[in-house]
Amino acid sequence: MKKIIFVLVFIFVTIMPNISYTKEPYYGFYPSEKGVNYKLFRHNIFNFEVNIPKNWTFGVAGESPDQVIMMYPEGLNTGKFAPSYETISVGIIPIPNVSLVKAYEYTLSGMKQSHKGLKIIQKNTNVETNNNKAINFIYTWPSKTGNIIKENVFLVKHEQRIYSIATRTIDPISEKQKKTHESIINTFKPIKPVQF
């Protein structure tokens, strides 16, 4: 009996404290290095962080595996293309170990099926964002409301994963929007997965 109690005490004292449960939330907003006009948005399921303006929020759009995190100014009706429309979405290309070029072909193929009248404004250009290799391309398409929608897409390779970061606005994009979007995209950073 003493042996059993000793074993149980030993297990409780040595093994139990080593079992850890994360207290990380699925997402969170934190102070930004960019100052009080921004906040750091961290999403622990999609494994990224980015600095967004303090008056922006986020939502989830789409169905798995094509879900995206949409970031946008608070109060924006994301279901209606109006002159003030602007969103930035982050998704993960659902094909493991794919090249940037193949991810570009996959993304463009899907967009051509979804949007009639799609026009490529800028073909895939090799770029780098926050020390990650990326491809950038831009296209437009007419919405049902008659507006021309402009999407500026970055496919960012990080380890075995490719992220899609897309800005979506009414064309022509204002200089203020362009500056805000560049600021956001330049702070995009993949993070290590969190165990829940």
Buried (B, 14 or more C-beta within 10 A) or exposed (E): EEEEEEEEEEEEEEEEEEEEEEEEEEBEBEEBEBEEEBBBBBBBBBBBBBBBBBEBBBEBBEEEEEBBBBBBBEEBEBEEBEEEBBBBBBBBBEEEEBEBEBBBEBBBEEBBEEBEEBEEEEEBEEBEBBEBBBBBBBBBBBBEEEBBBBBBBBBBBBEEBBBBBBBBBBBEBEEEBBEBBEBBBEBBBBEEEBEE
